[in-house]
Amino acid sequence: MEGINTKLERVMSEPVRTLLIYALQHIAAMCAGAIAVPIILGGALSLPQEEIQFLVNATLMVSGVGTMIQTLGIGKKFGSRLLMIEGVSFAGVAALTSVASAYNGVDPRLGISIMFGATMISGVFTMIFAPVVGKMLKFFPNLVSGTVVTCMGLSLLPVAIRWIGGGNTASPSFGSFDNLILAGFTLIVILLTQKLSKGFIGNIAILIGLLLGTLVATVFGMADFSAVSTAKIINLNVPFYFGIPKFEISAVLSLILVQMVIMTDATGNQINLMDISNQELSKERLTAGLRGHGLSSFIGGIFNSFPQSLFGQNVGVVALTGKSNRYVGFTAGLLLLTVSIFPKLTALLTSIPYPVLGGAGIIMFGMVAANGIKRLGTVEYNGNRNLVIVATSLGMALIPISVPQIFNNFSPWANILFKSPITLGALTVVILNIIFNELGKNKKMEVSNG
């Protein structure tokens, strides 16, 4: 066994035990977001609790497979070979919930089969469309990419704030002093660890904060581990557990639109990660990452899960720790795959209290925004309209963050598009950059040369 570990360490450039700890930090950061979608959709279909738990474990399994595809790659066509964590996307919840509402009480299994069929087709669409997005990299200079990444961070921060309050805004205990103090304690632990420790301990500050926060919550009766005792010991995910997938045109078109939103998000995440990792920005790597993401969604439809996405909170973890070794991601994928087989482990991970996650989320999501601001700091603002472009784009992105109800009168497809702060901000900055900086560029060069 020692010989195998030595070979692995040589390939992965890290001791195996270190990779495991870093990987656990990434899993703890993304777990709450990963399991929320199957719980929401399973509830919308009024599925029994046992089948909702099955969906949760299936989601973690697909997340593990998708993460391994991204980090290791399949040939040169699939996977970015960056420390990316795949997980089920919130962007598809609205579209999938509309399918659920149509079949809830009528035939929930038909409804979920339609969801999985649409997920598969949307994954195929993403794989086909990925090269088109890859060729658009020239439209993502620092002005554009910095704005998009900043929008990503801003769009994630409200999630952390809801977690700080307790997760459910309708709960009477939301925003209680106990929740706020627990979140503040977690935040302070992470900051103190960063301040007082260097090297390995400093790099796992998020994990230390989550562990100590959960420990304090347990002591004061704010953590609920009852799901661990009731969960099954072993659960095996099999293809088409709910039946053969069905293909309904409206559901398929809705998820194709959702995938276009997700690809915008994924493009920003990849550009951010390549920057943090000091990797060259290339359309080939971007295309391979998007293809890998599409393949993950296709596999998700087969193995009882939903459209996948690249998780922004994990980009925040990479930015905070400075650890961008892709084998950390591969190890996280392997652990997710393992955890998905044992529901009791899943229940343990999902028992981390929301305020604890919120305290960590403030830093993780804030780091995403900070990296966008850092990139914007390299942009030239004198003698041009770049400041106007950034200001307008950030303002547009803040509309759905601040008042999402403003788009309630829009059609469903427009709602999917405009309720995404990342998509709205990205479209604005790309269009304005073309108008102000690209159009007429050749004429200006000719005049200056003449």
LOVEXMI-913953 format. One record per residue (C-alpha): residue number from 1; residue in one letter; x, y, z. Coordinates in steps of 0.2 Angstrom, whole numbers. Each point is the difference from the previous one (the first is absolute). Layout:
REM LOVEXMI-913953
+-------+-------+-------+-------+-------+
! torvo ! semar !    xx !    yy !    zz !
+-------+-------+-------+-------+-------+
!   NUM !     A !     X !     Y !     Z !
...
+-------+-------+-------+-------+-------+
This chain:
REM LOVEXMI-913953
+-------+-------+-------+-------+-------+
! torvo ! semar !    xx !    yy !    zz !
+-------+-------+-------+-------+-------+
!     1 !     M !     0 !     0 !     0 !
!     2 !     E !    14 !    12 !     4 !
!     3 !     G !     8 !    -3 !   -17 !
!     4 !     I !   -17 !     4 !    -8 !
!     5 !     N !    -1 !    16 !    10 !
!     6 !     T !    17 !     6 !    -5 !
!     7 !     K !    -4 !    -2 !   -18 !
!     8 !     L !   -16 !    10 !     2 !
!     9 !     E !     9 !    13 !     9 !
!    10 !     R !    13 !     2 !   -13 !
!    11 !     V !   -13 !     2 !   -14 !
!    12 !     M !   -12 !    11 !    10 !
!    13 !     S !    14 !    11 !     8 !
!    14 !     E !    -8 !    -1 !    17 !
!    15 !     P !     0 !   -13 !    14 !
!    16 !     V !   -16 !   -10 !    -1 !
!    17 !     R !    -6 !     5 !    17 !
!    18 !     T !     2 !    18 !    -4 !
!    19 !     L !   -10 !    -2 !   -16 !
!    20 !     L !   -14 !    -8 !    10 !
!    21 !     I !    -1 !    15 !    12 !
!    22 !     Y !     0 !    13 !   -13 !
!    23 !     A !   -13 !   -11 !   -10 !
!    24 !     L !   -11 !    -1 !    16 !
!    25 !     Q !     0 !    19 !     1 !
!    26 !     H !    -6 !     2 !   -18 !
!    27 !     I !   -14 !   -13 !     4 !
!    28 !     A !    -5 !     9 !    16 !
!    29 !     A !    -1 !    16 !   -10 !
!    30 !     M !   -11 !    -6 !   -14 !
!    31 !     C !   -11 !   -13 !     9 !
!    32 !     A !   -15 !    10 !     5 !
!    33 !     G !    -2 !     8 !   -17 !
!    34 !     A !     2 !   -17 !    -8 !
!    35 !     I !   -14 !    -9 !    10 !
!    36 !     A !   -12 !    15 !     0 !
!    37 !     V !    -6 !    -3 !   -18 !
!    38 !     P !    -5 !   -18 !     1 !
!    39 !     I !    -9 !     3 !    17 !
!    40 !     I !   -10 !    15 !    -8 !
!    41 !     L !    -4 !   -10 !   -16 !
!    42 !     G !    -4 !   -16 !     9 !
!    43 !     G !   -12 !    10 !    12 !
!    44 !     A !    -8 !     9 !   -15 !
!    45 !     L !    -4 !   -18 !    -7 !
!    46 !     S !    -7 !    -5 !    17 !
!    47 !     L !    12 !   -15 !     0 !
!    48 !     P !     2 !   -11 !    15 !
!    49 !     Q !    15 !     5 !    12 !
!    50 !     E !     9 !   -16 !    -5 !
!    51 !     E !     0 !     5 !   -18 !
!    52 !     I !     5 !    18 !     3 !
!    53 !     Q !    15 !    -8 !    10 !
!    54 !     F !     4 !   -10 !   -15 !
!    55 !     L !     0 !    15 !   -11 !
!    56 !     V !    12 !     9 !    12 !
!    57 !     N !    12 !   -15 !    -1 !
!    58 !     A !    -2 !    -1 !   -19 !
!    59 !     T !     4 !    19 !    -1 !
!    60 !     L !    16 !    -3 !    10 !
!    61 !     M !     5 !   -15 !   -10 !
!    62 !     V !    -2 !    10 !   -17 !
!    63 !     S !    10 !    15 !     8 !
!    64 !     G !    14 !   -12 !     4 !
!    65 !     V !     1 !    -7 !   -17 !
!    66 !     G !    -2 !    18 !    -8 !
!    67 !     T !    14 !     6 !    11 !
!    68 !     M !    12 !   -14 !    -5 !
!    69 !     I !    -4 !     3 !   -18 !
!    70 !     Q !     4 !    19 !     2 !
!    71 !     T !    16 !    -3 !    10 !
!    72 !     L !     8 !   -15 !    -9 !
!    73 !     G !    -8 !     3 !   -18 !
!    74 !     I !    -5 !   -13 !   -13 !
!    75 !     G !    13 !     2 !   -14 !
!    76 !     K !     2 !    18 !    -5 !
!    77 !     K !   -19 !     3 !    -4 !
!    78 !     F !    -8 !    -2 !    17 !
!    79 !     G !     5 !     8 !    17 !
!    80 !     S !    10 !    16 !     4 !
!    81 !     R !    13 !    -8 !    11 !
!    82 !     L !    -3 !    13 !    13 !
!    83 !     L !    -5 !    -1 !    18 !
!    84 !     M !   -19 !     1 !    -4 !
!    85 !     I !   -14 !    -8 !    10 !
!    86 !     E !   -16 !    -4 !   -10 !
!    87 !     G !   -17 !     0 !     9 !
!    88 !     V !   -18 !     1 !    -4 !
!    89 !     S !    -5 !    18 !    -6 !
!    90 !     F !   -13 !    11 !     9 !
!    91 !     A !    -2 !     8 !   -17 !
!    92 !     G !   -12 !   -14 !    -6 !
!    93 !     V !   -11 !     0 !    15 !
!    94 !     A !   -13 !    12 !    -6 !
!    95 !     A !    -2 !    -9 !   -17 !
!    96 !     L !     0 !   -18 !     8 !
!    97 !     T !   -12 !     6 !    14 !
!    98 !     S !   -13 !     5 !   -14 !
!    99 !     V !     1 !   -18 !    -7 !
!   100 !     A !    -2 !    -7 !    18 !
!   101 !     S !   -15 !    11 !     3 !
!   102 !     A !    -8 !    -7 !   -16 !
!   103 !     Y !     1 !   -18 !     5 !
!   104 !     N !    -1 !     1 !    19 !
!   105 !     G !   -15 !   -10 !     6 !
!   106 !     V !    -2 !    -7 !   -18 !
!   107 !     D !    15 !   -10 !    -4 !
!   108 !     P !    16 !     6 !    10 !
!   109 !     R !    10 !   -14 !    -8 !
!   110 !     L !    -4 !     6 !   -18 !
!   111 !     G !     4 !    18 !     6 !
!   112 !     I !    18 !    -5 !     6 !
!   113 !     S !     3 !   -11 !   -16 !
!   114 !     I !    -4 !    16 !   -10 !
!   115 !     M !    13 !     9 !    11 !
!   116 !     F !    13 !   -13 !    -3 !
!   117 !     G !    -3 !     0 !   -19 !
!   118 !     A !     1 !    19 !    -1 !
!   119 !     T !    16 !    -1 !    10 !
!   120 !     M !     8 !   -12 !   -12 !
!   121 !     I !    -4 !    10 !   -15 !
!   122 !     S !     6 !    16 !     8 !
!   123 !     G !    16 !    -9 !     3 !
!   124 !     V !     2 !    -5 !   -18 !
!   125 !     F !    -4 !    18 !    -5 !
!   126 !     T !    14 !     6 !    11 !
!   127 !     M !    13 !   -12 !    -7 !
!   128 !     I !    -5 !     6 !   -18 !
!   129 !     F !     0 !    18 !     5 !
!   130 !     A !    16 !     1 !    10 !
!   131 !     P !    12 !     4 !   -15 !
!   132 !     V !   -11 !    15 !    -4 !
!   133 !     V !     2 !     7 !    18 !
!   134 !     G !    19 !    -5 !    -1 !
!   135 !     K !     2 !    11 !   -15 !
!   136 !     M !    -7 !    15 !     9 !
!   137 !     L !    14 !     1 !    12 !
!   138 !     K !     7 !    15 !   -10 !
!   139 !     F !   -15 !     9 !     6 !
!   140 !     F !     5 !    -3 !    18 !
!   141 !     P !    15 !    13 !     4 !
!   142 !     N !     3 !     4 !    18 !
!   143 !     L !   -13 !    14 !    -1 !
!   144 !     V !   -13 !   -13 !    -5 !
!   145 !     S !     6 !   -15 !    10 !
!   146 !     G !     3 !    10 !    16 !
!   147 !     T !   -18 !     7 !    -1 !
!   148 !     V !    -7 !   -17 !    -2 !
!   149 !     V !    10 !    -8 !    14 !
!   150 !     T !    -5 !    15 !    11 !
!   151 !     C !   -19 !    -3 !    -4 !
!   152 !     M !     2 !   -18 !     4 !
!   153 !     G !     7 !     4 !    18 !
!   154 !     L !   -14 !    13 !     2 !
!   155 !     S !   -13 !   -13 !    -5 !
!   156 !     L !     6 !   -13 !    12 !
!   157 !     L !     1 !    12 !    16 !
!   158 !     P !   -19 !     0 !     3 !
!   159 !     V !     1 !   -19 !     1 !
!   160 !     A !    12 !     2 !    14 !
!   161 !     I !   -10 !    13 !     9 !
!   162 !     R !   -16 !   -11 !    -1 !
!   163 !     W !    11 !   -14 !     8 !
!   164 !     I !     6 !    12 !    14 !
!   165 !     G !   -19 !     3 !     4 !
!   166 !     G !    -3 !   -19 !     0 !
!   167 !     G !    -4 !    -4 !   -18 !
!   168 !     N !   -19 !     1 !     0 !
!   169 !     T !    -6 !    18 !     0 !
!   170 !     A !   -18 !    -6 !     5 !
!   171 !     S !     6 !    -8 !    16 !
!   172 !     P !    -4 !    10 !    16 !
!   173 !     S !    18 !    -3 !     6 !
!   174 !     F !     7 !     8 !   -16 !
!   175 !     G !    13 !    14 !     4 !
!   176 !     S !     0 !    -5 !    19 !
!   177 !     F !    14 !     6 !    11 !
!   178 !     D !     6 !   -19 !     2 !
!   179 !     N !     1 !    -2 !   -19 !
!   180 !     L !    10 !    17 !    -2 !
!   181 !     I !    12 !    -4 !    14 !
!   182 !     L !     3 !   -18 !    -6 !
!   183 !     A !     4 !     7 !   -18 !
!   184 !     G !    11 !    14 !     8 !
!   185 !     F !     9 !   -13 !    10 !
!   186 !     T !     4 !   -10 !   -16 !
!   187 !     L !     5 !    15 !    -9 !
!   188 !     I !    12 !     6 !    14 !
!   189 !     V !     8 !   -18 !     1 !
!   190 !     I !     4 !     0 !   -18 !
!   191 !     L !     7 !    18 !     0 !
!   192 !     L !    10 !    -4 !    16 !
!   193 !     T !     7 !   -16 !    -8 !
!   194 !     Q !     5 !    10 !   -15 !
!   195 !     K !     8 !    13 !    11 !
!   196 !     L !    10 !   -11 !    12 !
!   197 !     S !     4 !   -15 !   -11 !
!   198 !     K !    10 !    -2 !   -16 !
!   199 !     G !     2 !   -15 !   -12 !
!   200 !     F !   -11 !   -15 !     2 !
!   201 !     I !   -10 !     6 !    15 !
!   202 !     G !    -4 !    17 !    -8 !
!   203 !     N !    -5 !    -9 !   -16 !
!   204 !     I !   -13 !   -10 !     9 !
!   205 !     A !    -8 !    15 !     9 !
!   206 !     I !   -17 !    -3 !    -8 !
!   207 !     L !     0 !   -18 !     6 !
!   208 !     I !     5 !     4 !    18 !
!   209 !     G !   -13 !    14 !     1 !
!   210 !     L !   -14 !   -12 !    -6 !
!   211 !     L !     6 !   -14 !    12 !
!   212 !     L !     1 !    12 !    15 !
!   213 !     G !   -16 !     9 !    -5 !
!   214 !     T !    -9 !   -17 !    -1 !
!   215 !     L !     7 !    -5 !    17 !
!   216 !     V !    -6 !    15 !     9 !
!   217 !     A !   -17 !    -2 !    -8 !
!   218 !     T !    -1 !   -17 !     6 !
!   219 !     V !     5 !     5 !    18 !
!   220 !     F !   -14 !    13 !     0 !
!   221 !     G !   -13 !   -11 !    -8 !
!   222 !     M !     0 !     9 !   -17 !
!   223 !     A !     5 !   -15 !   -11 !
!   224 !     D !   -12 !   -14 !    -5 !
!   225 !     F !     8 !   -17 !    -3 !
!   226 !     S !   -16 !   -10 !     0 !
!   227 !     A !     1 !    -4 !   -18 !
!   228 !     V !    16 !   -10 !     2 !
!   229 !     S !    -9 !   -13 !    11 !
!   230 !     T !   -15 !    -2 !   -12 !
!   231 !     A !    11 !     0 !   -16 !
!   232 !     K !     3 !   -17 !    -9 !
!   233 !     I !    17 !    -8 !     2 !
!   234 !     I !     3 !    -3 !   -19 !
!   235 !     N !    -8 !     8 !   -15 !
!   236 !     L !     4 !    -5 !   -18 !
!   237 !     N !    -4 !    12 !   -14 !
!   238 !     V !    -6 !    -9 !   -16 !
!   239 !     P !    -4 !     7 !   -17 !
!   240 !     F !   -18 !     6 !    -3 !
!   241 !     Y !    -6 !    -5 !    17 !
!   242 !     F !   -16 !     9 !    -2 !
!   243 !     G !    -3 !    -7 !   -18 !
!   244 !     I !     5 !     4 !   -18 !
!   245 !     P !     2 !    18 !    -3 !
!   246 !     K !   -13 !     9 !    -9 !
!   247 !     F !     3 !    15 !   -12 !
!   248 !     E !   -13 !    15 !     0 !
!   249 !     I !     5 !    14 !   -11 !
!   250 !     S !    -4 !    14 !    12 !
!   251 !     A !    10 !    -7 !    14 !
!   252 !     V !    15 !    -3 !   -12 !
!   253 !     L !    -1 !    18 !    -7 !
!   254 !     S !    -1 !     7 !    18 !
!   255 !     L !    16 !   -10 !     6 !
!   256 !     I !     9 !     5 !   -16 !
!   257 !     L !    -3 !    18 !     5 !
!   258 !     V !     6 !    -4 !    17 !
!   259 !     Q !    16 !    -8 !    -6 !
!   260 !     M !     4 !    16 !   -10 !
!   261 !     V !    -1 !     9 !    17 !
!   262 !     I !    10 !   -13 !     8 !
!   263 !     M !    13 !     1 !   -13 !
!   264 !     T !     2 !    18 !     3 !
!   265 !     D !     3 !    -4 !    18 !
!   266 !     A !    12 !   -14 !    -4 !
!   267 !     T !    10 !    11 !   -12 !
!   268 !     G !     3 !    13 !    14 !
!   269 !     N !     5 !   -13 !    12 !
!   270 !     Q !    12 !    -8 !   -12 !
!   271 !     I !     8 !    17 !    -4 !
!   272 !     N !     1 !     4 !    19 !
!   273 !     L !     8 !   -17 !     4 !
!   274 !     M !    12 !     1 !   -15 !
!   275 !     D !     6 !    17 !     7 !
!   276 !     I !     1 !    -6 !    18 !
!   277 !     S !    10 !   -15 !    -6 !
!   278 !     N !    11 !    10 !   -11 !
!   279 !     Q !    -5 !   -10 !   -15 !
!   280 !     E !    -1 !     7 !   -17 !
!   281 !     L !   -17 !     5 !    -6 !
!   282 !     S !    -4 !   -11 !   -15 !
!   283 !     K !   -15 !    -3 !   -10 !
!   284 !     E !     4 !   -19 !    -1 !
!   285 !     R !     0 !    -2 !    19 !
!   286 !     L !   -16 !    10 !     1 !
!   287 !     T !    -8 !   -10 !   -13 !
!   288 !     A !     6 !   -16 !     8 !
!   289 !     G !    -7 !     5 !    17 !
!   290 !     L !   -17 !     5 !    -7 !
!   291 !     R !    -1 !   -17 !    -9 !
!   292 !     G !     5 !    -9 !    16 !
!   293 !     H !   -14 !    10 !     8 !
!   294 !     G !   -13 !    -5 !   -13 !
!   295 !     L !     6 !   -18 !     1 !
!   296 !     S !    -3 !     1 !    19 !
!   297 !     S !   -18 !     6 !    -3 !
!   298 !     F !    -3 !   -14 !   -12 !
!   299 !     I !     6 !   -13 !    12 !
!   300 !     G !   -11 !     9 !    13 !
!   301 !     G !   -15 !    -4 !   -10 !
!   302 !     I !     4 !   -18 !    -1 !
!   303 !     F !     4 !    -2 !    18 !
!   304 !     N !   -15 !     9 !     8 !
!   305 !     S !     7 !    18 !     2 !
!   306 !     F !    -2 !    17 !    -8 !
!   307 !     P !    10 !    13 !   -10 !
!   308 !     Q !    17 !     2 !     7 !
!   309 !     S !    11 !    16 !     3 !
!   310 !     L !    17 !     5 !     5 !
!   311 !     F !    -1 !     6 !    18 !
!   312 !     G !     5 !    18 !     4 !
!   313 !     Q !     3 !    -3 !    19 !
!   314 !     N !    14 !   -12 !    -5 !
!   315 !     V !     8 !    13 !   -10 !
!   316 !     G !     0 !    11 !    15 !
!   317 !     V !     8 !   -14 !    10 !
!   318 !     V !    14 !    -1 !   -13 !
!   319 !     A !     2 !    19 !     1 !
!   320 !     L !     1 !     0 !    19 !
!   321 !     T !    12 !   -15 !     2 !
!   322 !     G !    10 !     2 !   -16 !
!   323 !     K !     0 !   -19 !    -2 !
!   324 !     S !    -5 !    -3 !   -18 !
!   325 !     N !     7 !   -18 !    -2 !
!   326 !     R !   -13 !    -8 !   -11 !
!   327 !     Y !     3 !   -17 !     9 !
!   328 !     V !    -8 !     9 !    15 !
!   329 !     G !   -16 !     1 !   -11 !
!   330 !     F !     2 !   -18 !    -6 !
!   331 !     T !     1 !    -6 !    18 !
!   332 !     A !   -15 !    10 !     4 !
!   333 !     G !    -9 !    -9 !   -14 !
!   334 !     L !     5 !   -17 !     6 !
!   335 !     L !    -6 !     4 !    18 !
!   336 !     L !   -17 !     7 !    -7 !
!   337 !     L !    -2 !   -17 !   -10 !
!   338 !     T !     4 !   -10 !    16 !
!   339 !     V !   -11 !    11 !    11 !
!   340 !     S !   -15 !    -3 !   -12 !
!   341 !     I !     1 !   -18 !     3 !
!   342 !     F !    -2 !     2 !    19 !
!   343 !     P !   -16 !    11 !     4 !
!   344 !     K !     6 !     2 !    19 !
!   345 !     L !    15 !     9 !    -6 !
!   346 !     T !   -11 !    11 !   -11 !
!   347 !     A !   -11 !     4 !    15 !
!   348 !     L !    15 !     4 !    10 !
!   349 !     L !     6 !    13 !   -13 !
!   350 !     T !   -17 !     7 !    -2 !
!   351 !     S !    -1 !     3 !    19 !
!   352 !     I !    12 !    15 !     0 !
!   353 !     P !   -11 !    14 !     6 !
!   354 !     Y !    -4 !    14 !   -12 !
!   355 !     P !     7 !    14 !    11 !
!   356 !     V !    16 !    -9 !     0 !
!   357 !     L !     0 !    -1 !   -19 !
!   358 !     G !    -5 !    18 !    -1 !
!   359 !     G !    15 !     6 !    10 !
!   360 !     A !    12 !   -10 !   -11 !
!   361 !     G !   -10 !     6 !   -16 !
!   362 !     I !     3 !    18 !     4 !
!   363 !     I !    18 !    -3 !    -3 !
!   364 !     M !    -1 !   -13 !   -14 !
!   365 !     F !   -12 !    10 !   -11 !
!   366 !     G !     8 !    17 !     5 !
!   367 !     M !    16 !    -7 !    -7 !
!   368 !     V !    -8 !    -3 !   -17 !
!   369 !     A !    -6 !    18 !    -1 !
!   370 !     A !    18 !     6 !     6 !
!   371 !     N !     8 !   -10 !   -13 !
!   372 !     G !   -11 !     9 !   -13 !
!   373 !     I !     5 !    17 !     7 !
!   374 !     K !    18 !    -5 !     0 !
!   375 !     R !    -1 !    -4 !   -19 !
!   376 !     L !    -9 !    17 !    -2 !
!   377 !     G !    14 !     8 !     8 !
!   378 !     T !    11 !    -4 !   -15 !
!   379 !     V !   -12 !     9 !   -12 !
!   380 !     E !     5 !    17 !    -7 !
!   381 !     Y !   -14 !    13 !     4 !
!   382 !     N !     8 !    16 !    -7 !
!   383 !     G !    -5 !     7 !   -17 !
!   384 !     N !   -14 !   -13 !    -3 !
!   385 !     R !   -17 !    -5 !     7 !
!   386 !     N !     5 !   -16 !     9 !
!   387 !     L !    -6 !     7 !    17 !
!   388 !     V !   -18 !     3 !    -7 !
!   389 !     I !     0 !   -17 !    -7 !
!   390 !     V !     5 !    -8 !    17 !
!   391 !     A !   -13 !    11 !     9 !
!   392 !     T !   -14 !    -4 !   -12 !
!   393 !     S !     3 !   -18 !     0 !
!   394 !     L !     2 !    -2 !    19 !
!   395 !     G !   -16 !    11 !     2 !
!   396 !     M !   -10 !   -12 !   -12 !
!   397 !     A !     7 !   -15 !    10 !
!   398 !     L !    -7 !     7 !    16 !
!   399 !     I !   -18 !     2 !    -7 !
!   400 !     P !    -4 !   -19 !     3 !
!   401 !     I !    10 !    -1 !    15 !
!   402 !     S !    -9 !    15 !     9 !
!   403 !     V !   -18 !    -2 !    -7 !
!   404 !     P !    -2 !   -16 !   -10 !
!   405 !     Q !   -19 !     3 !     0 !
!   406 !     I !     3 !    13 !   -13 !
!   407 !     F !     0 !   -13 !   -14 !
!   408 !     N !   -16 !    -9 !     6 !
!   409 !     N !   -10 !     7 !   -15 !
!   410 !     F !    12 !    -7 !   -12 !
!   411 !     S !    -3 !   -16 !   -10 !
!   412 !     P !     7 !   -16 !     8 !
!   413 !     W !    15 !    -1 !   -12 !
!   414 !     A !     5 !    18 !     3 !
!   415 !     N !    -2 !    -3 !    19 !
!   416 !     I !    13 !   -14 !    -1 !
!   417 !     L !    12 !    12 !   -10 !
!   418 !     F !    -2 !    16 !     9 !
!   419 !     K !    -2 !    -6 !    18 !
!   420 !     S !    18 !    -6 !    -1 !
!   421 !     P !    12 !    14 !     6 !
!   422 !     I !    14 !    -8 !    -9 !
!   423 !     T !    -8 !    -1 !   -16 !
!   424 !     L !    -7 !    18 !     0 !
!   425 !     G !    17 !     7 !     6 !
!   426 !     A !     9 !   -10 !   -13 !
!   427 !     L !   -11 !     4 !   -15 !
!   428 !     T !     1 !    19 !     5 !
!   429 !     V !    19 !     0 !     2 !
!   430 !     V !     3 !   -10 !   -16 !
!   431 !     I !   -12 !    11 !   -11 !
!   432 !     L !     7 !    16 !     8 !
!   433 !     N !    18 !    -5 !    -3 !
!   434 !     I !    -4 !    -4 !   -18 !
!   435 !     I !    -9 !    17 !    -3 !
!   436 !     F !    13 !    11 !     9 !
!   437 !     N !    16 !    -9 !    -2 !
!   438 !     E !    -1 !   -12 !   -15 !
!   439 !     L !   -11 !    10 !   -13 !
!   440 !     G !    11 !    12 !   -10 !
!   441 !     K !    16 !    -7 !     7 !
!   442 !     N !     8 !    -3 !   -17 !
!   443 !     K !    -5 !    17 !    -6 !
!   444 !     K !     9 !     8 !    16 !
!   445 !     M !    15 !   -11 !    -3 !
!   446 !     E !     1 !     6 !   -19 !
!   447 !     V !    -2 !    18 !     6 !
!   448 !     S !    14 !    -2 !    13 !
!   449 !     N !    11 !    -9 !   -13 !
!   450 !     G !    -3 !    14 !   -13 !
+-------+-------+-------+-------+-------+
